[in-house]
Amino acid sequence: MQTYSAESIPSQWPALLDRVIHGEEIMITEQEKPIARLIPAHQETYLDRIRALRGTLRGINTDVENEDDPA
């Protein structure tokens, strides 16, 4: 995943959008701290898959407490 500072985004927006459209993820930082992530709209996350399967699995705990918890 490529990382870009928030200050550089306006000048690179078209190129970054093109990269995201082609499946890449972009991390945006401010003062070297992550503040946002650009991902393709069609990209399904791990938590999306768990939520979609909830109720269809037996004997497997699919509870998701906190999305930020790397459990």
mmJSON file of the N, C-alpha and C atoms, coordinates in Angstrom:
{"data_MODEL":{"atom_site":{
"group_PDB":["ATOM","ATOM","ATOM","ATOM","ATOM","ATOM","ATOM","ATOM","ATOM","ATOM","ATOM","ATOM","ATOM","ATOM","ATOM","ATOM","ATOM","ATOM","ATOM","ATOM","ATOM","ATOM","ATOM","ATOM","ATOM","ATOM","ATOM","ATOM","ATOM","ATOM","ATOM","ATOM","ATOM","ATOM","ATOM","ATOM","ATOM","ATOM","ATOM","ATOM","ATOM","ATOM","ATOM","ATOM","ATOM","ATOM","ATOM","ATOM","ATOM","ATOM","ATOM","ATOM","ATOM","ATOM","ATOM","ATOM","ATOM","ATOM","ATOM","ATOM","ATOM","ATOM","ATOM","ATOM","ATOM","ATOM","ATOM","ATOM","ATOM","ATOM","ATOM","ATOM","ATOM","ATOM","ATOM","ATOM","ATOM","ATOM","ATOM","ATOM","ATOM","ATOM","ATOM","ATOM","ATOM","ATOM","ATOM","ATOM","ATOM","ATOM","ATOM","ATOM","ATOM","ATOM","ATOM","ATOM","ATOM","ATOM","ATOM","ATOM","ATOM","ATOM","ATOM","ATOM","ATOM","ATOM","ATOM","ATOM","ATOM","ATOM","ATOM","ATOM","ATOM","ATOM","ATOM","ATOM","ATOM","ATOM","ATOM","ATOM","ATOM","ATOM","ATOM","ATOM","ATOM","ATOM","ATOM","ATOM","ATOM","ATOM","ATOM","ATOM","ATOM","ATOM","ATOM","ATOM","ATOM","ATOM","ATOM","ATOM","ATOM","ATOM","ATOM","ATOM","ATOM","ATOM","ATOM","ATOM","ATOM","ATOM","ATOM","ATOM","ATOM","ATOM","ATOM","ATOM","ATOM","ATOM","ATOM","ATOM","ATOM","ATOM","ATOM","ATOM","ATOM","ATOM","ATOM","ATOM","ATOM","ATOM","ATOM","ATOM","ATOM","ATOM","ATOM","ATOM","ATOM","ATOM","ATOM","ATOM","ATOM","ATOM","ATOM","ATOM","ATOM","ATOM","ATOM","ATOM","ATOM","ATOM","ATOM","ATOM","ATOM","ATOM","ATOM","ATOM","ATOM","ATOM","ATOM","ATOM","ATOM","ATOM","ATOM","ATOM","ATOM","ATOM","ATOM","ATOM","ATOM","ATOM","ATOM","ATOM","ATOM"],
"id":[1,2,3,4,5,6,7,8,9,10,11,12,13,14,15,16,17,18,19,20,21,22,23,24,25,26,27,28,29,30,31,32,33,34,35,36,37,38,39,40,41,42,43,44,45,46,47,48,49,50,51,52,53,54,55,56,57,58,59,60,61,62,63,64,65,66,67,68,69,70,71,72,73,74,75,76,77,78,79,80,81,82,83,84,85,86,87,88,89,90,91,92,93,94,95,96,97,98,99,100,101,102,103,104,105,106,107,108,109,110,111,112,113,114,115,116,117,118,119,120,121,122,123,124,125,126,127,128,129,130,131,132,133,134,135,136,137,138,139,140,141,142,143,144,145,146,147,148,149,150,151,152,153,154,155,156,157,158,159,160,161,162,163,164,165,166,167,168,169,170,171,172,173,174,175,176,177,178,179,180,181,182,183,184,185,186,187,188,189,190,191,192,193,194,195,196,197,198,199,200,201,202,203,204,205,206,207,208,209,210,211,212,213],
"type_symbol":["N","C","C","N","C","C","N","C","C","N","C","C","N","C","C","N","C","C","N","C","C","N","C","C","N","C","C","N","C","C","N","C","C","N","C","C","N","C","C","N","C","C","N","C","C","N","C","C","N","C","C","N","C","C","N","C","C","N","C","C","N","C","C","N","C","C","N","C","C","N","C","C","N","C","C","N","C","C","N","C","C","N","C","C","N","C","C","N","C","C","N","C","C","N","C","C","N","C","C","N","C","C","N","C","C","N","C","C","N","C","C","N","C","C","N","C","C","N","C","C","N","C","C","N","C","C","N","C","C","N","C","C","N","C","C","N","C","C","N","C","C","N","C","C","N","C","C","N","C","C","N","C","C","N","C","C","N","C","C","N","C","C","N","C","C","N","C","C","N","C","C","N","C","C","N","C","C","N","C","C","N","C","C","N","C","C","N","C","C","N","C","C","N","C","C","N","C","C","N","C","C","N","C","C","N","C","C","N","C","C","N","C","C"],
"label_atom_id":["N","CA","C","N","CA","C","N","CA","C","N","CA","C","N","CA","C","N","CA","C","N","CA","C","N","CA","C","N","CA","C","N","CA","C","N","CA","C","N","CA","C","N","CA","C","N","CA","C","N","CA","C","N","CA","C","N","CA","C","N","CA","C","N","CA","C","N","CA","C","N","CA","C","N","CA","C","N","CA","C","N","CA","C","N","CA","C","N","CA","C","N","CA","C","N","CA","C","N","CA","C","N","CA","C","N","CA","C","N","CA","C","N","CA","C","N","CA","C","N","CA","C","N","CA","C","N","CA","C","N","CA","C","N","CA","C","N","CA","C","N","CA","C","N","CA","C","N","CA","C","N","CA","C","N","CA","C","N","CA","C","N","CA","C","N","CA","C","N","CA","C","N","CA","C","N","CA","C","N","CA","C","N","CA","C","N","CA","C","N","CA","C","N","CA","C","N","CA","C","N","CA","C","N","CA","C","N","CA","C","N","CA","C","N","CA","C","N","CA","C","N","CA","C","N","CA","C","N","CA","C","N","CA","C","N","CA","C","N","CA","C","N","CA","C","N","CA","C"],
"label_alt_id":[null,null,null,null,null,null,null,null,null,null,null,null,null,null,null,null,null,null,null,null,null,null,null,null,null,null,null,null,null,null,null,null,null,null,null,null,null,null,null,null,null,null,null,null,null,null,null,null,null,null,null,null,null,null,null,null,null,null,null,null,null,null,null,null,null,null,null,null,null,null,null,null,null,null,null,null,null,null,null,null,null,null,null,null,null,null,null,null,null,null,null,null,null,null,null,null,null,null,null,null,null,null,null,null,null,null,null,null,null,null,null,null,null,null,null,null,null,null,null,null,null,null,null,null,null,null,null,null,null,null,null,null,null,null,null,null,null,null,null,null,null,null,null,null,null,null,null,null,null,null,null,null,null,null,null,null,null,null,null,null,null,null,null,null,null,null,null,null,null,null,null,null,null,null,null,null,null,null,null,null,null,null,null,null,null,null,null,null,null,null,null,null,null,null,null,null,null,null,null,null,null,null,null,null,null,null,null,null,null,null,null,null,null],
"label_comp_id":["MET","MET","MET","GLN","GLN","GLN","THR","THR","THR","TYR","TYR","TYR","SER","SER","SER","ALA","ALA","ALA","GLU","GLU","GLU","SER","SER","SER","ILE","ILE","ILE","PRO","PRO","PRO","SER","SER","SER","GLN","GLN","GLN","TRP","TRP","TRP","PRO","PRO","PRO","ALA","ALA","ALA","LEU","LEU","LEU","LEU","LEU","LEU","ASP","ASP","ASP","ARG","ARG","ARG","VAL","VAL","VAL","ILE","ILE","ILE","HIS","HIS","HIS","GLY","GLY","GLY","GLU","GLU","GLU","GLU","GLU","GLU","ILE","ILE","ILE","MET","MET","MET","ILE","ILE","ILE","THR","THR","THR","GLU","GLU","GLU","GLN","GLN","GLN","GLU","GLU","GLU","LYS","LYS","LYS","PRO","PRO","PRO","ILE","ILE","ILE","ALA","ALA","ALA","ARG","ARG","ARG","LEU","LEU","LEU","ILE","ILE","ILE","PRO","PRO","PRO","ALA","ALA","ALA","HIS","HIS","HIS","GLN","GLN","GLN","GLU","GLU","GLU","THR","THR","THR","TYR","TYR","TYR","LEU","LEU","LEU","ASP","ASP","ASP","ARG","ARG","ARG","ILE","ILE","ILE","ARG","ARG","ARG","ALA","ALA","ALA","LEU","LEU","LEU","ARG","ARG","ARG","GLY","GLY","GLY","THR","THR","THR","LEU","LEU","LEU","ARG","ARG","ARG","GLY","GLY","GLY","ILE","ILE","ILE","ASN","ASN","ASN","THR","THR","THR","ASP","ASP","ASP","VAL","VAL","VAL","GLU","GLU","GLU","ASN","ASN","ASN","GLU","GLU","GLU","ASP","ASP","ASP","ASP","ASP","ASP","PRO","PRO","PRO","ALA","ALA","ALA"],
"label_asym_id":["A","A","A","A","A","A","A","A","A","A","A","A","A","A","A","A","A","A","A","A","A","A","A","A","A","A","A","A","A","A","A","A","A","A","A","A","A","A","A","A","A","A","A","A","A","A","A","A","A","A","A","A","A","A","A","A","A","A","A","A","A","A","A","A","A","A","A","A","A","A","A","A","A","A","A","A","A","A","A","A","A","A","A","A","A","A","A","A","A","A","A","A","A","A","A","A","A","A","A","A","A","A","A","A","A","A","A","A","A","A","A","A","A","A","A","A","A","A","A","A","A","A","A","A","A","A","A","A","A","A","A","A","A","A","A","A","A","A","A","A","A","A","A","A","A","A","A","A","A","A","A","A","A","A","A","A","A","A","A","A","A","A","A","A","A","A","A","A","A","A","A","A","A","A","A","A","A","A","A","A","A","A","A","A","A","A","A","A","A","A","A","A","A","A","A","A","A","A","A","A","A","A","A","A","A","A","A","A","A","A","A","A","A"],
"label_entity_id":["1","1","1","1","1","1","1","1","1","1","1","1","1","1","1","1","1","1","1","1","1","1","1","1","1","1","1","1","1","1","1","1","1","1","1","1","1","1","1","1","1","1","1","1","1","1","1","1","1","1","1","1","1","1","1","1","1","1","1","1","1","1","1","1","1","1","1","1","1","1","1","1","1","1","1","1","1","1","1","1","1","1","1","1","1","1","1","1","1","1","1","1","1","1","1","1","1","1","1","1","1","1","1","1","1","1","1","1","1","1","1","1","1","1","1","1","1","1","1","1","1","1","1","1","1","1","1","1","1","1","1","1","1","1","1","1","1","1","1","1","1","1","1","1","1","1","1","1","1","1","1","1","1","1","1","1","1","1","1","1","1","1","1","1","1","1","1","1","1","1","1","1","1","1","1","1","1","1","1","1","1","1","1","1","1","1","1","1","1","1","1","1","1","1","1","1","1","1","1","1","1","1","1","1","1","1","1","1","1","1","1","1","1"],
"label_seq_id":[1,1,1,2,2,2,3,3,3,4,4,4,5,5,5,6,6,6,7,7,7,8,8,8,9,9,9,10,10,10,11,11,11,12,12,12,13,13,13,14,14,14,15,15,15,16,16,16,17,17,17,18,18,18,19,19,19,20,20,20,21,21,21,22,22,22,23,23,23,24,24,24,25,25,25,26,26,26,27,27,27,28,28,28,29,29,29,30,30,30,31,31,31,32,32,32,33,33,33,34,34,34,35,35,35,36,36,36,37,37,37,38,38,38,39,39,39,40,40,40,41,41,41,42,42,42,43,43,43,44,44,44,45,45,45,46,46,46,47,47,47,48,48,48,49,49,49,50,50,50,51,51,51,52,52,52,53,53,53,54,54,54,55,55,55,56,56,56,57,57,57,58,58,58,59,59,59,60,60,60,61,61,61,62,62,62,63,63,63,64,64,64,65,65,65,66,66,66,67,67,67,68,68,68,69,69,69,70,70,70,71,71,71],
"pdbx_PDB_ins_code":[null,null,null,null,null,null,null,null,null,null,null,null,null,null,null,null,null,null,null,null,null,null,null,null,null,null,null,null,null,null,null,null,null,null,null,null,null,null,null,null,null,null,null,null,null,null,null,null,null,null,null,null,null,null,null,null,null,null,null,null,null,null,null,null,null,null,null,null,null,null,null,null,null,null,null,null,null,null,null,null,null,null,null,null,null,null,null,null,null,null,null,null,null,null,null,null,null,null,null,null,null,null,null,null,null,null,null,null,null,null,null,null,null,null,null,null,null,null,null,null,null,null,null,null,null,null,null,null,null,null,null,null,null,null,null,null,null,null,null,null,null,null,null,null,null,null,null,null,null,null,null,null,null,null,null,null,null,null,null,null,null,null,null,null,null,null,null,null,null,null,null,null,null,null,null,null,null,null,null,null,null,null,null,null,null,null,null,null,null,null,null,null,null,null,null,null,null,null,null,null,null,null,null,null,null,null,null,null,null,null,null,null,null],
"Cartn_x":[0.854,0.0,0.9,0.649,1.404,0.863,1.735,1.359,1.66,0.696,0.847,0.423,1.096,0.704,-0.535,-1.363,-2.588,-2.269,-1.143,-0.766,-0.497,-0.052,0.295,-0.902,-1.997,-3.158,-3.728,-3.975,-4.594,-3.833,-2.525,-1.759,-1.678,-1.913,-1.79,-3.124,-4.223,-5.533,-5.865,-5.726,-6.077,-5.272,-3.993,-3.153,-3.516,-3.793,-4.164,-5.499,-6.465,-7.759,-7.604,-6.759,-6.518,-5.945,-5.035,-4.437,-5.49,-6.364,-7.42,-8.398,-8.742,-9.65,-9.086,-7.765,-7.124,-6.771,-7.37,-7.26,-6.289,-5.548,-4.587,-5.263,-4.647,-5.08,-4.077,-4.582,-3.746,-3.977,-2.906,-2.986,-2.64,-3.469,-3.223,-2.834,-1.755,-1.257,-1.227,-1.251,-1.07,-0.105,0.979,2.046,2.482,2.607,3.065,2.133,0.896,-0.09,-1.192,-1.595,-2.674,-3.976,-4.612,-5.9,-6.999,-6.637,-7.653,-7.02,-7.903,-7.449,-8.402,-7.858,-8.664,-8.597,-9.772,-9.824,-10.859,-10.72,-11.728,-13.094,-14.131,-15.478,-15.93,-15.49,-15.923,-15.13,-14.091,-13.236,-13.941,-14.065,-14.719,-13.667,-13.954,-13.001,-13.258,-12.329,-12.459,-13.718,-13.955,-15.13,-16.422,-16.427,-17.608,-17.936,-16.915,-17.13,-17.685,-17.156,-17.66,-19.125,-19.443,-20.827,-21.774,-21.32,-22.15,-22.389,-21.422,-21.542,-22.246,-22.371,-22.98,-24.345,-24.567,-25.833,-25.805,-24.804,-24.733,-23.722,-22.882,-21.863,-22.316,-22.056,-22.406,-21.129,-21.082,-19.935,-18.735,-18.88,-17.777,-18.23,-17.452,-17.787,-17.448,-18.462,-18.24,-18.473,-18.466,-18.653,-17.457,-17.73,-16.691,-16.955,-16.089,-16.286,-15.85,-14.604,-14.012,-13.206,-13.537,-12.842,-11.37,-10.993,-9.595,-8.775,-9.415,-8.738,-8.185,-6.855,-6.274,-6.421,-7.115,-7.347,-6.666],
"Cartn_y":[-1.17,0.0,1.233,2.115,3.36,4.376,5.221,6.243,7.619,8.54,9.916,10.862,12.003,13.012,13.748,14.195,14.914,16.15,16.759,17.964,17.672,16.457,16.132,15.636,15.33,14.753,15.643,16.935,17.736,17.708,17.778,17.809,16.438,15.364,14.015,13.292,13.984,13.337,12.488,12.992,12.157,10.853,10.93,9.727,8.76,9.282,8.423,7.733,8.478,7.883,6.756,6.958,5.935,4.674,4.846,3.697,2.94,3.685,3.052,2.315,2.929,2.292,0.949,0.863,-0.371,-1.307,-1.092,-2.056,-1.744,-0.674,-0.357,0.345,0.221,0.952,2.071,3.204,4.37,4.807,4.932,5.446,6.938,7.735,9.177,9.5,10.247,10.589,12.094,12.471,13.877,13.862,14.562,14.556,13.123,12.33,10.946,9.99,10.404,9.531,9.227,7.97,7.615,8.32,8.931,9.593,9.059,8.433,7.914,6.878,6.077,5.065,5.07,5.166,5.083,3.647,3.043,1.68,1.624,0.675,0.53,0.254,0.837,0.672,-0.779,-1.517,-2.9,-3.86,-3.37,-4.234,-4.619,-5.902,-6.411,-6.622,-6.159,-6.317,-7.623,-8.004,-9.2,-9.118,-7.966,-7.816,-7.881,-7.365,-7.48,-8.95,-9.758,-11.179,-11.881,-11.546,-12.153,-11.789,-10.507,-10.069,-10.76,-10.976,-11.637,-13.097,-13.718,-15.126,-15.331,-14.28,-14.414,-15.078,-16.067,-16.787,-18.0,-18.102,-19.256,-20.284,-19.889,-20.793,-21.356,-22.606,-23.229,-23.637,-23.297,-23.688,-22.776,-21.694,-20.744,-19.399,-18.828,-17.519,-16.443,-15.727,-14.673,-13.284,-13.18,-11.871,-10.98,-9.757,-8.773,-7.609,-7.462,-6.441,-5.061,-4.973,-3.689,-3.831,-3.056,-3.166,-2.818,-1.987,-1.579,-2.575,-3.542,-4.525,-5.614,-5.789,-6.744,-8.2,-8.475,-9.819,-10.822],
"Cartn_z":[0.0,0.0,0.0,-0.923,-1.012,-0.013,0.517,1.487,0.916,1.099,0.629,1.725,1.802,2.789,2.282,3.206,2.847,2.006,2.268,1.523,0.046,-0.266,-1.656,-2.468,-1.818,-2.503,-3.612,-3.377,-4.448,-5.771,-5.72,-6.966,-7.63,-6.886,-7.426,-7.561,-7.285,-7.24,-8.468,-9.699,-10.861,-10.929,-10.67,-10.721,-9.597,-8.405,-7.284,-7.541,-8.065,-8.394,-9.405,-10.394,-11.395,-10.745,-9.806,-9.116,-8.309,-7.636,-6.836,-7.744,-8.864,-9.822,-10.287,-10.367,-10.824,-9.67,-8.502,-7.417,-6.302,-6.389,-5.33,-4.157,-3.004,-1.818,-1.565,-1.115,-0.839,0.603,1.38,2.748,2.714,3.382,3.47,4.898,5.027,6.353,6.555,7.811,8.19,9.365,9.233,10.229,10.53,9.462,9.488,10.233,10.501,11.135,10.125,10.01,9.066,9.432,8.434,8.679,7.776,6.655,5.737,4.826,4.232,3.287,2.106,0.91,-0.312,-0.802,-0.988,-1.499,-2.617,-3.523,-4.562,-3.942,-4.482,-3.94,-3.985,-4.952,-5.096,-4.223,-3.558,-2.755,-1.456,-1.242,-0.056,1.029,2.229,3.32,4.059,4.871,5.695,6.552,7.174,8.03,7.224,6.004,5.147,4.885,4.639,4.384,5.613,6.798,8.035,8.232,8.046,8.234,7.25,6.029,5.028,5.391,6.048,6.418,7.755,8.539,9.869,9.749,10.573,10.544,9.635,8.767,7.875,8.371,9.307,9.829,11.176,11.4,12.67,13.391,14.674,15.475,15.337,14.596,14.434,14.957,15.865,16.423,15.397,14.933,13.936,14.516,15.853,16.47,16.169,15.796,15.539,16.473,17.475,18.488,18.02,17.544,17.219,15.937,14.926,13.653,13.768,14.746,14.887,15.694,16.33,17.147,16.239,16.146,15.208,15.634,16.72,17.26,16.448],
"occupancy":[1.0,1.0,1.0,1.0,1.0,1.0,1.0,1.0,1.0,1.0,1.0,1.0,1.0,1.0,1.0,1.0,1.0,1.0,1.0,1.0,1.0,1.0,1.0,1.0,1.0,1.0,1.0,1.0,1.0,1.0,1.0,1.0,1.0,1.0,1.0,1.0,1.0,1.0,1.0,1.0,1.0,1.0,1.0,1.0,1.0,1.0,1.0,1.0,1.0,1.0,1.0,1.0,1.0,1.0,1.0,1.0,1.0,1.0,1.0,1.0,1.0,1.0,1.0,1.0,1.0,1.0,1.0,1.0,1.0,1.0,1.0,1.0,1.0,1.0,1.0,1.0,1.0,1.0,1.0,1.0,1.0,1.0,1.0,1.0,1.0,1.0,1.0,1.0,1.0,1.0,1.0,1.0,1.0,1.0,1.0,1.0,1.0,1.0,1.0,1.0,1.0,1.0,1.0,1.0,1.0,1.0,1.0,1.0,1.0,1.0,1.0,1.0,1.0,1.0,1.0,1.0,1.0,1.0,1.0,1.0,1.0,1.0,1.0,1.0,1.0,1.0,1.0,1.0,1.0,1.0,1.0,1.0,1.0,1.0,1.0,1.0,1.0,1.0,1.0,1.0,1.0,1.0,1.0,1.0,1.0,1.0,1.0,1.0,1.0,1.0,1.0,1.0,1.0,1.0,1.0,1.0,1.0,1.0,1.0,1.0,1.0,1.0,1.0,1.0,1.0,1.0,1.0,1.0,1.0,1.0,1.0,1.0,1.0,1.0,1.0,1.0,1.0,1.0,1.0,1.0,1.0,1.0,1.0,1.0,1.0,1.0,1.0,1.0,1.0,1.0,1.0,1.0,1.0,1.0,1.0,1.0,1.0,1.0,1.0,1.0,1.0,1.0,1.0,1.0,1.0,1.0,1.0,1.0,1.0,1.0,1.0,1.0,1.0],
"B_iso_or_equiv":[0.0,0.0,0.0,0.0,0.0,0.0,0.0,0.0,0.0,0.0,0.0,0.0,0.0,0.0,0.0,0.0,0.0,0.0,0.0,0.0,0.0,0.0,0.0,0.0,0.0,0.0,0.0,0.0,0.0,0.0,0.0,0.0,0.0,0.0,0.0,0.0,0.0,0.0,0.0,0.0,0.0,0.0,0.0,0.0,0.0,0.0,0.0,0.0,0.0,0.0,0.0,0.0,0.0,0.0,0.0,0.0,0.0,0.0,0.0,0.0,0.0,0.0,0.0,0.0,0.0,0.0,0.0,0.0,0.0,0.0,0.0,0.0,0.0,0.0,0.0,0.0,0.0,0.0,0.0,0.0,0.0,0.0,0.0,0.0,0.0,0.0,0.0,0.0,0.0,0.0,0.0,0.0,0.0,0.0,0.0,0.0,0.0,0.0,0.0,0.0,0.0,0.0,0.0,0.0,0.0,0.0,0.0,0.0,0.0,0.0,0.0,0.0,0.0,0.0,0.0,0.0,0.0,0.0,0.0,0.0,0.0,0.0,0.0,0.0,0.0,0.0,0.0,0.0,0.0,0.0,0.0,0.0,0.0,0.0,0.0,0.0,0.0,0.0,0.0,0.0,0.0,0.0,0.0,0.0,0.0,0.0,0.0,0.0,0.0,0.0,0.0,0.0,0.0,0.0,0.0,0.0,0.0,0.0,0.0,0.0,0.0,0.0,0.0,0.0,0.0,0.0,0.0,0.0,0.0,0.0,0.0,0.0,0.0,0.0,0.0,0.0,0.0,0.0,0.0,0.0,0.0,0.0,0.0,0.0,0.0,0.0,0.0,0.0,0.0,0.0,0.0,0.0,0.0,0.0,0.0,0.0,0.0,0.0,0.0,0.0,0.0,0.0,0.0,0.0,0.0,0.0,0.0,0.0,0.0,0.0,0.0,0.0,0.0],
"pdbx_formal_charge":[null,null,null,null,null,null,null,null,null,null,null,null,null,null,null,null,null,null,null,null,null,null,null,null,null,null,null,null,null,null,null,null,null,null,null,null,null,null,null,null,null,null,null,null,null,null,null,null,null,null,null,null,null,null,null,null,null,null,null,null,null,null,null,null,null,null,null,null,null,null,null,null,null,null,null,null,null,null,null,null,null,null,null,null,null,null,null,null,null,null,null,null,null,null,null,null,null,null,null,null,null,null,null,null,null,null,null,null,null,null,null,null,null,null,null,null,null,null,null,null,null,null,null,null,null,null,null,null,null,null,null,null,null,null,null,null,null,null,null,null,null,null,null,null,null,null,null,null,null,null,null,null,null,null,null,null,null,null,null,null,null,null,null,null,null,null,null,null,null,null,null,null,null,null,null,null,null,null,null,null,null,null,null,null,null,null,null,null,null,null,null,null,null,null,null,null,null,null,null,null,null,null,null,null,null,null,null,null,null,null,null,null,null],
"auth_seq_id":[1,1,1,2,2,2,3,3,3,4,4,4,5,5,5,6,6,6,7,7,7,8,8,8,9,9,9,10,10,10,11,11,11,12,12,12,13,13,13,14,14,14,15,15,15,16,16,16,17,17,17,18,18,18,19,19,19,20,20,20,21,21,21,22,22,22,23,23,23,24,24,24,25,25,25,26,26,26,27,27,27,28,28,28,29,29,29,30,30,30,31,31,31,32,32,32,33,33,33,34,34,34,35,35,35,36,36,36,37,37,37,38,38,38,39,39,39,40,40,40,41,41,41,42,42,42,43,43,43,44,44,44,45,45,45,46,46,46,47,47,47,48,48,48,49,49,49,50,50,50,51,51,51,52,52,52,53,53,53,54,54,54,55,55,55,56,56,56,57,57,57,58,58,58,59,59,59,60,60,60,61,61,61,62,62,62,63,63,63,64,64,64,65,65,65,66,66,66,67,67,67,68,68,68,69,69,69,70,70,70,71,71,71],
"auth_comp_id":["MET","MET","MET","GLN","GLN","GLN","THR","THR","THR","TYR","TYR","TYR","SER","SER","SER","ALA","ALA","ALA","GLU","GLU","GLU","SER","SER","SER","ILE","ILE","ILE","PRO","PRO","PRO","SER","SER","SER","GLN","GLN","GLN","TRP","TRP","TRP","PRO","PRO","PRO","ALA","ALA","ALA","LEU","LEU","LEU","LEU","LEU","LEU","ASP","ASP","ASP","ARG","ARG","ARG","VAL","VAL","VAL","ILE","ILE","ILE","HIS","HIS","HIS","GLY","GLY","GLY","GLU","GLU","GLU","GLU","GLU","GLU","ILE","ILE","ILE","MET","MET","MET","ILE","ILE","ILE","THR","THR","THR","GLU","GLU","GLU","GLN","GLN","GLN","GLU","GLU","GLU","LYS","LYS","LYS","PRO","PRO","PRO","ILE","ILE","ILE","ALA","ALA","ALA","ARG","ARG","ARG","LEU","LEU","LEU","ILE","ILE","ILE","PRO","PRO","PRO","ALA","ALA","ALA","HIS","HIS","HIS","GLN","GLN","GLN","GLU","GLU","GLU","THR","THR","THR","TYR","TYR","TYR","LEU","LEU","LEU","ASP","ASP","ASP","ARG","ARG","ARG","ILE","ILE","ILE","ARG","ARG","ARG","ALA","ALA","ALA","LEU","LEU","LEU","ARG","ARG","ARG","GLY","GLY","GLY","THR","THR","THR","LEU","LEU","LEU","ARG","ARG","ARG","GLY","GLY","GLY","ILE","ILE","ILE","ASN","ASN","ASN","THR","THR","THR","ASP","ASP","ASP","VAL","VAL","VAL","GLU","GLU","GLU","ASN","ASN","ASN","GLU","GLU","GLU","ASP","ASP","ASP","ASP","ASP","ASP","PRO","PRO","PRO","ALA","ALA","ALA"],
"auth_asym_id":["A","A","A","A","A","A","A","A","A","A","A","A","A","A","A","A","A","A","A","A","A","A","A","A","A","A","A","A","A","A","A","A","A","A","A","A","A","A","A","A","A","A","A","A","A","A","A","A","A","A","A","A","A","A","A","A","A","A","A","A","A","A","A","A","A","A","A","A","A","A","A","A","A","A","A","A","A","A","A","A","A","A","A","A","A","A","A","A","A","A","A","A","A","A","A","A","A","A","A","A","A","A","A","A","A","A","A","A","A","A","A","A","A","A","A","A","A","A","A","A","A","A","A","A","A","A","A","A","A","A","A","A","A","A","A","A","A","A","A","A","A","A","A","A","A","A","A","A","A","A","A","A","A","A","A","A","A","A","A","A","A","A","A","A","A","A","A","A","A","A","A","A","A","A","A","A","A","A","A","A","A","A","A","A","A","A","A","A","A","A","A","A","A","A","A","A","A","A","A","A","A","A","A","A","A","A","A","A","A","A","A","A","A"],
"auth_atom_id":["N","CA","C","N","CA","C","N","CA","C","N","CA","C","N","CA","C","N","CA","C","N","CA","C","N","CA","C","N","CA","C","N","CA","C","N","CA","C","N","CA","C","N","CA","C","N","CA","C","N","CA","C","N","CA","C","N","CA","C","N","CA","C","N","CA","C","N","CA","C","N","CA","C","N","CA","C","N","CA","C","N","CA","C","N","CA","C","N","CA","C","N","CA","C","N","CA","C","N","CA","C","N","CA","C","N","CA","C","N","CA","C","N","CA","C","N","CA","C","N","CA","C","N","CA","C","N","CA","C","N","CA","C","N","CA","C","N","CA","C","N","CA","C","N","CA","C","N","CA","C","N","CA","C","N","CA","C","N","CA","C","N","CA","C","N","CA","C","N","CA","C","N","CA","C","N","CA","C","N","CA","C","N","CA","C","N","CA","C","N","CA","C","N","CA","C","N","CA","C","N","CA","C","N","CA","C","N","CA","C","N","CA","C","N","CA","C","N","CA","C","N","CA","C","N","CA","C","N","CA","C","N","CA","C","N","CA","C","N","CA","C","N","CA","C","N","CA","C"],
"pdbx_PDB_model_num":[1,1,1,1,1,1,1,1,1,1,1,1,1,1,1,1,1,1,1,1,1,1,1,1,1,1,1,1,1,1,1,1,1,1,1,1,1,1,1,1,1,1,1,1,1,1,1,1,1,1,1,1,1,1,1,1,1,1,1,1,1,1,1,1,1,1,1,1,1,1,1,1,1,1,1,1,1,1,1,1,1,1,1,1,1,1,1,1,1,1,1,1,1,1,1,1,1,1,1,1,1,1,1,1,1,1,1,1,1,1,1,1,1,1,1,1,1,1,1,1,1,1,1,1,1,1,1,1,1,1,1,1,1,1,1,1,1,1,1,1,1,1,1,1,1,1,1,1,1,1,1,1,1,1,1,1,1,1,1,1,1,1,1,1,1,1,1,1,1,1,1,1,1,1,1,1,1,1,1,1,1,1,1,1,1,1,1,1,1,1,1,1,1,1,1,1,1,1,1,1,1,1,1,1,1,1,1,1,1,1,1,1,1]
}}}
